[in-house]
């Protein structure tokens, strides 16, 4: 009974929060250059709050991998 009451009390609070933007994987960011560039711009705009978020870490990782792929391609590999 206490659990039901606690759930009913917390339910209105859940409606107050906006849903997050979701978390993209490194593969998602590698596949979509525009998405990666947009996320990196957001991360660089506010590094104090966003640098340690999963999306910023994944976008940064994907950016590094994309750079290595471009360098490899430029060198003929």
C-alpha positions in Angstrom: 0.0 0.0 0.0 2.9 2.4 0.8 4.5 1.7 -2.6 1.2 2.5 -4.4 0.9 5.8 -2.4 4.5 6.7 -3.1 4.0 6.0 -6.8 0.9 8.1 -7.0 2.6 11.0 -5.3 5.6 10.8 -7.7 3.6 10.5 -10.9 2.8 14.2 -11.2 6.4 15.1 -10.7 7.4 12.9 -13.7 5.2 15.0 -15.9 7.2 18.2 -15.0 10.4 17.1 -16.7 11.0 17.3 -20.4 12.3 14.2 -22.1 16.0 14.2 -22.8 17.4 14.4 -26.3 18.6 10.8 -26.2 22.0 9.4 -26.3 23.7 8.7 -29.6 26.5 6.1 -30.0 29.9 6.6 -31.6 28.6 4.7 -34.6 25.7 7.1 -34.9 28.0 10.1 -34.9 30.4 8.4 -37.4 27.5 7.8 -39.8 26.1 11.3 -39.7 28.6 14.2 -40.2 25.9 16.9 -39.6 24.8 15.4 -36.3 28.4 15.1 -35.1 29.2 18.7 -36.1 26.0 19.9 -34.3 26.8 18.0 -31.1 30.4 19.1 -31.1 29.4 22.7 -31.5 27.1 22.4 -28.5 29.8 20.7 -26.5 32.4 23.4 -27.3 29.8 26.2 -26.6 29.3 25.0 -23.0 32.2 22.6 -22.0 31.7 23.1 -18.3 28.3 21.5 -18.2 28.4 19.3 -21.3 31.9 17.9 -21.7 31.3 14.9 -19.5 28.0 14.0 -21.0 27.7 10.7 -23.0 26.8 12.6 -26.2 29.8 14.9 -26.0 32.1 12.0 -25.2 30.7 9.9 -28.1 30.8 12.8 -30.5 34.4 13.6 -29.6 35.4 9.9 -30.0 33.6 9.7 -33.4 35.3 12.9 -34.5 38.7 11.4 -33.7 37.9 8.2 -35.6 36.6 10.2 -38.6 39.8 12.2 -38.7 41.9 9.1 -38.6 39.8 7.6 -41.4 40.2 10.7 -43.5 44.0 10.7 -42.9 44.2 7.1 -43.8 42.3 7.7 -47.0 44.5 10.6 -47.9 47.6 8.5 -47.5 46.2 5.9 -49.8 45.2 3.3 -47.2 
